[in-house]
Each structure stands twice: as structure tokens, then as C-alpha cells.
Amino acid sequence: MSDRVPDRWHLAGLCSVLGLLIGTGHAATAPLVTDVLPSGVPLPSPAPGFVLPPEDTGTELLGDAGGARSWLARKGIRFNLQDVEEIWGLTSGAQHPGPTYDGMTAATLLLETRRAFGWHDGLLNISAIQVRGRSLAGERLGSLNPVSGYDAGRTTRLFELWYGQGFFGNRLDIRVGTIDLDTEFLVSQNASLFLNASFGWPLSTSSNLYSGGPSWPFSAVGTRIKWSPAYPLVLMLAITDDNPTKGPFYSNISPTRIDPSGTTFSTSGGTLFMGEAQLWVDAAQSLSGKDAPALPGTWKIGGLYDTGRFPDPRYDSHGGLLGSPDSTGKPLYHSGTWLGYVVLDQALWRTVSEPVKAINAFVRATLASGTRNRFTTEVEAGLTFQGFVPSRPNDVIGIGWGTGFYSHRAKENARDVIRLSDSTGRLLVPEHHIELTWQLPVRDYITLQPDFQYFWNLGGQEPEKGAVSASRGAVLGLNMTTTF
């Protein structure tokens, strides 16, 4: 059977569902929040009280499942199942125009220890994922940033396995186990609306760390501490293994194939330290006057340090140039690397009366070591608009932009290659992308999200002479997320 057949099946199915749901759609609440989904659903605010919210079976397709969910809840057990189907099409430019399908199914089991056996403020989390489909970025577009967080390589794997314990009325929360960091650290709540993978775990970490670091679809052995010393401040610290798959930094094998089951539980690499401070603010008086409605925001500053060994972008193991024909071909390795970042999520304007309309903004910037990393600086920014679609108060429209900048040594290496080895080589330049997206909650448990993305300087390389159109690409997509 051809690999293209599933793409046609899923395209037809998604179009049928789109017609059915839009035809009978109504305003609905957002789908159930989960720590599993990397993009396309709202993330929870960093609330000082780390209490699991009550389950709303009305936001799940199976509802109470014949009373099974209520019975399990009395035992302290909660089971969630979510499915994502995406169809993408490269409409112009780039390498090979055409359609691509990807999808994901995630199952999460939570055990509240208070209800289960009387132990207060404890939570056991086990989750597994199945990711499927083809890579539009790798096979058709040729971009550095995947158009979707679900473009992660085919895999069926354990995702997270951790136990969390609250102390002092849950003002202190500690998790121990295998942990995914990108749902809590370095993330923007407003940016989570967008589907491009860079708006989740950015290029500067996914490219600069081993296997992309402990982020979707990987987790790493370690601990996470979250503390609210005083409102409105939240402090977080994570200490994990830095290499979730135990693979080499450079490999021709996909990380999901190096550790296909998610059960490597590596502790043999370096140690990753990650810290973040989050501050809640109300910018109403500054932006709109004394009596204006609240304009909440979350401002974050953080960083990471990895004790592992990282390759130099320009020099080889003997101190020569990697771009030289006489090079050993093996990079010089340095001990340790670092990255710092800021994230600003801020409401700019909103109404008080129903239906609520709101405009929100986000900005995220990273800065990393130039001697150990290929990418040193990255910026993402965007705006989201809620309640502006007539008769659909819960729809959200967003426009976002992002780019990543190469380190000086990486750019000099490209020049070395052109000068010493390959005169047809191309210089390194920042890849840019913009995204326009529209999230439509057509049922309490189903969200549709049509999406448009445009890229230029694809692959982070200078366009070839006479082939500028190949360095650009326009992509259309549709995401359907269902909570069962």
C-alpha cells in the first residue's frame, strides 16, 4: 500500500467532519487542558495553588462513560484520552508541493492519593503517546522549524511517569520521576495557541541540546520544584538528565528510533539545571487608566545550564577548521553550555460585559552560548484576539512570527566551507516564519483549527541565485483535537 493513501483518507475524513461540525457548531468552552499536548490548546496559568482542577465530563466526548468516570473519581483515579489529527499542504515554493498527514493520541492516568488511600496532596501521573504520520518539514518544506509540534517522528512510547507531592497547603510542589519540561518552563501561554513547533519548545533548545532536551515527545529522569513564597511570585527549579534518549549529539538516526519506547531512563549523560521566576502583573492602570478592567500578565525570566559536552560549531578536535578538507571531521567538544530567556504574556485590552472580547500579546527571547551552540538568539512574538468572530465568543484568532539567529562560529564555518572546500556552498541566514491561525471550539470536546504559515530563507540558508522561490514556502493546515 502506498504511503500516500493514509493522507487521502485523513483529508477526506477531516473535510467531512469539518462540514458536519461547522454546520451545527455553537460557542463552546475550550477543550480540557492537559500537560501532554505541545501546542494548539491553552496552557494553564502558573497559579500559586498547585491543585488539580475538578474534572468536567461535559468537555469529553464519552462524558461520564456510563458512570465509569464517576466511579473511578471516587477512587481517586482520572483517565484522559486525547486525539489530534492534522492535514498539511505545501501550496507553493520549497521542495515538493503536496499534502502530508500527522496525528497523535495521548492517554493520561492520574491518581490522587488523598481519595485513593488518605495521603493528602499527592498525585501520580502516567502518560503514553502514539505519534504517527509524515514530516512536512522534512519531506516537502525543508524548514528548520516544523509546522507542527506533532511533526516529531513516528513513535509509540511512555511519555511521563512522575509522582508529585504538595507541602504547606500546596504552596510547594515537588515532582520526581521522568519529566517533560516544556509544559512549564520557557513556555508562553498565549503562544500555545499556535501550531508551529517553535512557539512551544524553541529552536534554540531543540537544536542545541541532546535529542532536543527533556521536551515533547521525550522526558528525562529528574525532579521539579515549584514554590510560591508570596503572591504573585512563583519560582521553579528542575534538575534532570540532559539526554533523554542516551544518543550522541550528532546522529543519522531519529531520536524516536534511538529510544523507541521511552523507557531508556538514562542517567549517564550530563545534568541539566533549569530555573524560572514567574511574576503575575496587572497592567490595567499603566495601559488603560485607573478604573480600567484588569489586564493580567505573566512575566518570566529563566535559564538553563547543562554540564554535558557540546560540539564547537567551527573547530575540530585538533583545533583546525571543520570546513577544511584536512579536518578530522570530528568537532572540538566543550564542557557545559548555557541559555537565558525572558517570556512576556500580557493582556492589552478586554471588555467587561459579555461576550468578552480580549487582545493579548506575547514575546519570548532567548540568548545562548556562541562557542557551544549553533543558534545563539531566538525571538517569537504575536497577538491573539478572542471574541471578535460574530456569534462565536470563544473563537481565538492569532498572528505570530518567529526567527532564530546562528552563532558567529556557525556562520564562519559556512564561510570556511565555501572558501576551502565547496564554492557552491551557501551562507547561513535566519529562517523566518509567520503564522495566522483560527481556533474554533465547535463542541465542548472538539476543536478545529485552520492554519496558514509562510516561511522565507528555508533551512536557514542564503537563497540560491535564480531560485529565490525555492527558499520560500506557503503552508495550509487543519488541526482537529478531540478529548474523549
C-alpha positions as CSV (number, residue, x, y, z in Angstrom):
1,M,0.0,0.0,0.0
2,S,1.3,3.4,-0.9
3,D,2.4,5.8,2.0
4,R,0.2,8.5,0.4
5,V,-3.0,6.6,0.8
6,P,-3.5,7.5,4.5
7,D,-3.1,11.2,3.6
8,R,-6.1,11.0,1.3
9,W,-8.2,9.0,3.8
10,H,-7.5,11.5,6.6
11,L,-8.0,14.5,4.3
12,A,-11.5,13.2,3.3
13,G,-12.4,12.4,6.9
14,L,-11.3,15.8,8.2
15,C,-13.2,17.6,5.5
16,S,-16.4,15.6,6.3
17,V,-16.1,16.3,10.0
18,L,-15.4,20.0,9.3
19,G,-18.6,20.3,7.2
20,L,-20.7,18.5,9.8
21,L,-19.4,20.4,12.8
22,I,-19.3,23.9,11.3
23,G,-22.8,23.3,10.1
24,T,-24.1,22.6,13.6
25,G,-21.5,24.5,15.6
26,H,-22.1,26.7,18.6
27,A,-19.9,28.6,21.0
28,A,-18.3,26.2,23.5
29,T,-15.8,26.2,26.2
30,A,-12.2,25.4,25.4
31,P,-11.1,21.7,25.4
32,L,-9.7,20.1,28.5
33,V,-6.3,21.4,29.4
34,T,-3.5,18.8,29.5
35,D,0.2,18.7,30.1
36,V,0.6,16.3,27.1
37,L,-0.4,18.5,24.1
38,P,2.6,20.6,22.9
39,S,0.5,23.2,21.0
40,G,-2.9,24.2,19.9
41,V,-4.6,24.2,23.3
42,P,-4.4,26.8,26.1
43,L,-1.9,26.0,28.8
44,P,-2.8,26.6,32.5
45,S,-1.6,29.9,34.1
46,P,1.2,29.4,36.6
47,A,-1.2,29.6,39.6
48,P,0.4,29.7,43.1
49,G,-2.0,26.9,44.2
50,F,-1.0,23.7,42.5
51,V,-4.3,21.9,42.9
52,L,-5.7,19.5,40.3
53,P,-8.9,21.1,38.9
54,P,-12.1,19.2,39.0
55,E,-12.9,17.0,36.0
56,D,-15.7,18.3,33.8
57,T,-17.1,15.3,31.9
58,G,-19.1,17.7,29.7
59,T,-15.8,18.6,28.0
60,E,-15.2,14.9,27.0
61,L,-16.8,13.1,24.1
62,L,-17.6,10.0,26.1
63,G,-19.0,12.1,29.0
64,D,-19.2,10.0,32.2
65,A,-18.7,6.8,30.1
66,G,-21.7,5.1,31.6
67,G,-20.8,6.1,35.2
68,A,-17.2,4.7,34.9
69,R,-15.6,8.1,35.3
70,S,-17.6,8.9,38.4
71,W,-16.8,5.5,39.9
72,L,-13.1,6.0,39.2
73,A,-13.1,9.5,40.5
74,R,-14.4,8.2,43.9
75,K,-11.3,6.0,44.0
76,G,-9.0,9.0,43.1
77,I,-8.4,7.9,39.5
78,R,-8.8,10.1,36.5
79,F,-8.3,8.9,32.9
80,N,-8.0,11.2,29.9
81,L,-7.7,10.3,26.3
82,Q,-7.0,12.9,23.6
83,D,-6.6,12.6,19.8
84,V,-5.1,15.0,17.3
85,E,-5.5,14.7,13.5
86,E,-3.7,17.2,11.2
87,I,-3.6,17.6,7.4
88,W,-1.0,19.9,5.9
89,G,-0.4,21.1,2.4
90,L,2.6,22.8,0.9
91,T,0.9,25.1,-1.6
92,S,3.8,26.9,-3.2
93,G,7.6,27.2,-3.1
94,A,10.1,25.0,-1.2
95,Q,10.9,21.5,-2.4
96,H,7.8,19.2,-3.2
97,P,4.4,20.8,-3.0
98,G,1.6,18.4,-1.8
99,P,-0.2,17.1,1.2
100,T,1.0,15.5,4.4
101,Y,-0.8,13.9,7.4
102,D,0.3,13.7,11.0
103,G,-1.5,12.7,14.2
104,M,-1.2,11.9,17.9
105,T,-3.1,10.0,20.5
106,A,-2.3,10.6,24.2
107,A,-3.5,8.7,27.2
108,T,-3.0,10.0,30.8
109,L,-3.8,8.2,34.1
110,L,-3.8,10.3,37.3
111,L,-4.1,9.0,40.8
112,E,-5.0,11.4,43.6
113,T,-3.6,9.8,46.8
114,R,-6.0,11.6,49.2
115,R,-9.0,9.9,47.6
116,A,-7.2,6.6,46.9
117,F,-5.8,6.0,50.4
118,G,-5.9,9.1,52.5
119,W,-2.5,10.6,51.7
120,H,-3.0,14.3,51.2
121,D,-1.7,16.4,48.3
122,G,-0.1,13.6,46.4
123,L,-0.5,13.0,42.6
124,L,0.8,10.1,40.5
125,N,0.9,10.8,36.7
126,I,1.4,8.2,34.0
127,S,1.1,9.1,30.3
128,A,1.7,7.5,27.0
129,I,1.6,8.8,23.4
130,Q,1.4,7.5,19.9
131,V,2.7,9.8,17.2
132,R,2.1,9.0,13.5
133,G,2.2,10.4,10.0
134,R,4.8,12.0,7.8
135,S,7.0,15.1,8.2
136,L,6.0,18.1,6.1
137,A,9.1,20.0,7.3
138,G,11.5,17.2,6.4
139,E,10.0,15.7,3.2
140,R,8.4,18.7,1.5
141,L,9.2,22.1,3.1
142,G,12.8,21.8,4.2
143,S,12.4,24.1,7.2
144,L,14.3,24.3,10.4
145,N,11.1,24.8,12.4
146,P,8.4,22.1,11.9
147,V,5.0,23.4,11.1
148,S,3.5,21.4,14.0
149,G,4.6,20.1,17.3
150,Y,3.3,16.7,16.3
151,D,5.9,16.5,13.5
152,A,8.1,14.6,15.9
153,G,8.8,11.3,14.3
154,R,6.6,8.1,14.5
155,T,6.6,6.6,17.9
156,T,4.6,4.7,20.5
157,R,6.1,5.4,23.8
158,L,5.8,6.1,27.5
159,F,5.8,9.9,27.9
160,E,5.9,10.9,31.6
161,L,5.9,8.9,34.8
162,W,6.2,11.0,37.9
163,Y,4.9,11.4,41.5
164,G,4.1,14.9,42.8
165,Q,3.7,15.9,46.4
166,G,2.4,19.2,47.8
167,F,3.5,20.8,51.0
168,F,2.4,23.8,53.1
169,G,-1.1,23.9,51.7
170,N,0.3,23.2,48.2
171,R,2.4,26.3,48.1
172,L,5.4,24.0,47.5
173,D,5.0,21.2,44.9
174,I,7.7,18.6,44.1
175,R,7.7,16.1,41.3
176,V,10.1,13.2,41.0
177,G,10.3,10.8,38.0
178,T,10.6,11.1,34.3
179,I,9.5,14.7,33.5
180,D,8.8,16.8,30.3
181,L,9.9,20.3,31.0
182,D,8.4,22.2,28.1
183,T,4.9,22.5,29.5
184,E,6.1,24.5,32.5
185,F,9.5,26.1,31.6
186,L,10.2,28.5,28.7
187,V,6.6,28.4,27.6
188,S,4.2,31.3,26.7
189,Q,0.5,30.7,27.5
190,N,-0.6,32.9,24.6
191,A,2.0,31.3,22.2
192,S,0.4,27.9,22.9
193,L,-2.4,28.8,20.5
194,F,-0.1,28.5,17.6
195,L,0.8,25.2,15.9
196,N,4.3,25.8,14.6
197,A,6.7,23.9,16.9
198,S,8.9,26.9,17.6
199,F,6.1,28.5,19.6
200,G,6.4,25.7,22.1
201,W,10.0,24.4,22.8
202,P,12.1,26.7,20.7
203,L,14.7,26.0,18.1
204,S,17.5,27.3,20.4
205,T,16.9,24.4,22.8
206,S,15.6,21.7,20.4
207,S,18.8,22.1,18.3
208,N,21.3,22.9,21.0
209,L,20.6,20.1,23.5
210,Y,21.0,16.3,23.2
211,S,17.9,14.9,21.5
212,G,16.3,18.3,21.9
213,G,16.4,18.0,25.7
214,P,13.6,16.7,28.0
215,S,10.8,18.1,25.9
216,W,8.0,16.7,23.7
217,P,7.9,13.8,22.9
218,F,10.7,13.0,25.4
219,S,11.0,13.1,29.1
220,A,14.0,12.7,31.4
221,V,14.7,11.4,34.8
222,G,14.8,14.1,37.4
223,T,12.9,16.4,39.8
224,R,11.0,19.6,39.5
225,I,10.4,22.0,42.4
226,K,7.7,24.7,42.2
227,W,7.3,27.2,45.1
228,S,5.1,30.2,45.7
229,P,6.8,32.1,48.5
230,A,4.3,35.0,48.2
231,Y,1.7,36.0,45.8
232,P,2.2,37.0,42.9
233,L,5.6,35.2,42.6
234,V,6.2,31.6,41.5
235,L,9.7,30.1,41.5
236,M,10.6,26.8,39.7
237,L,13.7,24.6,39.6
238,A,14.3,21.4,37.6
239,I,17.3,19.1,37.7
240,T,17.2,16.3,35.1
241,D,19.4,14.1,33.0
242,D,20.3,16.1,29.8
243,N,19.9,13.3,27.3
244,P,16.5,11.6,27.2
245,T,17.4,9.0,24.6
246,K,21.1,8.4,25.5
247,G,22.0,9.1,21.9
248,P,25.0,11.0,20.5
249,F,24.7,14.7,19.8
250,Y,25.0,14.1,16.0
251,S,23.2,11.1,14.6
252,N,21.7,10.0,11.3
253,I,19.1,8.1,13.3
254,S,16.0,9.9,14.6
255,P,15.9,10.2,18.4
256,T,12.5,8.4,18.5
257,R,14.2,5.4,16.9
258,I,17.2,5.5,19.3
259,D,14.7,5.2,22.2
260,P,11.5,3.9,20.5
261,S,9.7,3.0,23.8
262,G,10.5,5.9,26.1
263,T,11.9,3.5,28.7
264,T,15.6,4.2,28.5
265,F,15.5,6.2,31.7
266,S,19.0,7.5,31.0
267,T,21.2,8.8,33.9
268,S,24.5,8.5,32.1
269,G,24.7,12.0,30.4
270,G,25.3,15.4,31.8
271,T,23.0,17.2,34.3
272,L,20.5,19.8,33.1
273,F,19.7,22.6,35.6
274,M,16.7,24.8,34.7
275,G,15.3,27.6,36.7
276,E,12.5,30.2,36.2
277,A,10.8,33.0,38.1
278,Q,7.3,34.0,37.2
279,L,5.6,37.2,38.2
280,W,1.9,38.0,37.9
281,V,1.1,41.6,37.0
282,D,-1.9,43.7,36.3
283,A,-1.1,46.3,33.6
284,A,-4.5,48.0,33.6
285,Q,-3.6,51.2,35.2
286,S,-0.5,51.7,33.1
287,L,-2.2,50.9,29.8
288,S,-5.8,51.9,30.2
289,G,-6.2,54.1,33.3
290,K,-7.2,53.8,36.9
291,D,-10.7,52.4,36.5
292,A,-10.0,50.1,33.6
293,P,-10.8,46.3,33.8
294,A,-7.9,44.1,34.9
295,L,-5.2,43.3,32.3
296,P,-3.4,40.3,33.7
297,G,0.0,39.3,32.6
298,T,2.7,36.8,33.4
299,W,6.3,37.9,33.1
300,K,9.0,35.2,33.3
301,I,12.8,35.1,33.4
302,G,14.8,31.9,33.4
303,G,17.8,30.0,32.2
304,L,19.4,26.6,32.0
305,Y,22.9,25.2,32.4
306,D,23.9,21.8,31.0
307,T,27.0,20.1,32.3
308,G,27.4,17.8,29.3
309,R,29.9,18.1,26.4
310,F,28.9,20.1,23.4
311,P,30.5,20.4,19.9
312,D,32.1,23.6,18.7
313,P,30.4,24.9,15.5
314,R,33.7,25.8,13.8
315,Y,36.7,24.0,15.2
316,D,37.6,20.3,15.1
317,S,39.2,18.0,17.7
318,H,42.7,19.1,16.7
319,G,41.9,22.8,16.8
320,G,41.7,23.1,13.0
321,L,38.7,24.3,10.9
322,L,35.9,21.9,10.4
323,G,35.3,23.4,6.9
324,S,38.8,22.5,5.8
325,P,39.5,19.4,3.6
326,D,42.2,18.5,6.0
327,S,39.9,18.5,9.0
328,T,39.5,15.4,11.2
329,G,35.7,15.8,10.8
330,K,35.2,15.5,14.5
331,P,34.3,18.7,16.3
332,L,36.1,20.0,19.4
333,Y,33.9,19.4,22.4
334,H,33.4,21.9,25.3
335,S,32.2,21.2,28.8
336,G,28.9,22.8,29.6
337,T,26.5,25.2,27.9
338,W,24.0,27.8,29.0
339,L,20.9,29.6,27.8
340,G,18.9,32.5,29.3
341,Y,15.4,33.7,28.3
342,V,12.5,36.1,29.0
343,V,8.8,35.4,28.3
344,L,6.1,38.1,28.5
345,D,2.4,37.2,28.3
346,Q,0.3,40.3,28.6
347,A,-3.4,41.2,28.1
348,L,-3.5,44.5,26.2
349,W,-7.3,45.2,26.1
350,R,-10.5,43.5,27.1
351,T,-14.2,44.2,27.7
352,V,-16.0,43.5,31.0
353,S,-19.5,42.8,29.6
354,E,-20.5,39.5,28.0
355,P,-19.5,38.3,25.5
356,V,-15.9,39.1,26.5
357,K,-13.5,40.4,23.9
358,A,-9.8,40.4,24.5
359,I,-6.5,41.2,22.9
360,N,-3.4,39.5,24.3
361,A,0.3,39.7,23.3
362,F,3.4,37.6,23.9
363,V,7.1,38.0,23.4
364,R,9.8,35.4,24.0
365,A,13.6,35.9,23.5
366,T,16.5,33.5,24.2
367,L,20.3,34.0,24.4
368,A,22.7,31.1,24.4
369,S,26.5,30.5,24.3
370,G,28.1,31.2,21.0
371,T,31.0,28.8,21.3
372,R,28.9,25.7,22.0
373,N,25.7,26.3,20.1
374,R,24.6,26.6,16.5
375,F,21.9,29.0,17.4
376,T,22.5,31.8,19.9
377,T,19.5,34.1,19.7
378,E,15.8,33.5,19.0
379,V,12.7,35.7,19.1
380,E,9.0,34.8,18.9
381,A,6.1,37.3,19.2
382,G,2.5,37.5,18.4
383,L,-1.1,38.7,19.1
384,T,-4.2,36.8,19.9
385,F,-7.8,38.1,19.5
386,Q,-10.7,36.4,21.4
387,G,-14.4,37.1,20.8
388,F,-14.1,39.1,17.6
389,V,-15.9,36.5,15.4
390,P,-19.6,37.3,15.3
391,S,-21.8,34.7,17.2
392,R,-18.6,32.8,18.3
393,P,-17.4,34.4,21.5
394,N,-14.9,31.6,22.3
395,D,-13.1,31.6,19.0
396,V,-9.5,32.8,19.1
397,I,-7.5,34.2,16.1
398,G,-3.8,34.7,16.3
399,I,-0.9,36.0,14.3
400,G,2.7,35.1,15.3
401,W,6.2,35.5,14.0
402,G,9.5,33.8,14.9
403,T,13.1,33.6,13.8
404,G,16.4,32.2,15.1
405,F,19.9,33.6,14.6
406,Y,23.0,31.5,14.0
407,S,26.1,31.9,16.2
408,H,29.1,33.7,14.8
409,R,31.1,30.5,14.7
410,A,28.4,28.6,12.8
411,K,28.3,31.4,10.2
412,E,32.1,31.4,9.9
413,N,32.1,27.7,9.4
414,A,29.8,28.1,6.4
415,R,32.2,30.7,5.0
416,D,35.1,28.3,5.7
417,V,33.4,25.6,3.7
418,I,32.8,27.9,0.7
419,R,36.4,29.3,0.8
420,L,38.2,26.0,1.4
421,S,36.1,23.1,0.2
422,D,32.9,23.8,-1.7
423,S,32.5,27.1,-3.6
424,T,28.8,26.2,-4.3
425,G,28.0,26.2,-0.6
426,R,25.6,28.8,0.8
427,L,25.9,31.2,3.7
428,L,23.8,30.9,6.8
429,V,20.9,33.4,7.3
430,P,18.0,33.4,9.8
431,E,14.9,31.5,8.8
432,H,11.7,33.5,9.4
433,H,8.1,32.2,9.6
434,I,4.8,33.9,10.2
435,E,1.6,32.1,11.3
436,L,-2.1,33.0,11.0
437,T,-4.4,30.7,12.9
438,W,-8.0,30.4,14.0
439,Q,-9.1,28.1,16.8
440,L,-12.8,27.1,16.7
441,P,-14.2,25.2,19.7
442,V,-17.2,23.7,17.8
443,R,-18.1,21.3,20.6
444,D,-17.0,21.2,24.3
445,Y,-14.8,18.3,23.3
446,I,-13.8,19.1,19.7
447,T,-11.7,22.0,18.5
448,L,-10.9,22.7,14.8
449,Q,-8.0,25.0,13.9
450,P,-7.4,26.1,10.3
451,D,-3.8,27.4,9.9
452,F,-1.6,29.3,7.5
453,Q,2.2,29.6,7.7
454,Y,4.7,31.3,5.4
455,F,8.4,30.8,5.5
456,W,11.4,32.5,4.0
457,N,15.1,31.6,4.0
458,L,14.0,28.0,4.4
459,G,16.6,25.8,6.0
460,G,18.5,28.9,7.3
461,Q,20.5,29.2,4.1
462,E,21.0,32.1,1.7
463,P,18.8,31.6,-1.4
464,E,20.5,30.2,-4.5
465,K,20.8,32.6,-7.4
466,G,17.8,32.3,-9.7
467,A,15.9,30.1,-7.2
468,V,14.5,32.5,-4.7
469,S,11.1,30.9,-4.8
470,A,12.6,27.6,-3.6
471,S,13.7,29.4,-0.4
472,R,10.2,30.3,0.5
473,G,7.1,28.2,1.3
474,A,3.4,28.7,1.9
475,V,1.6,26.1,4.0
476,L,-2.1,25.5,4.8
477,G,-3.2,23.1,7.5
478,L,-6.1,21.9,9.6
479,N,-5.9,20.6,13.2
480,M,-8.7,18.7,14.9
481,T,-8.3,18.0,18.6
482,T,-10.8,15.7,20.3
483,T,-11.0,15.0,24.1
484,F,-12.6,11.6,24.9
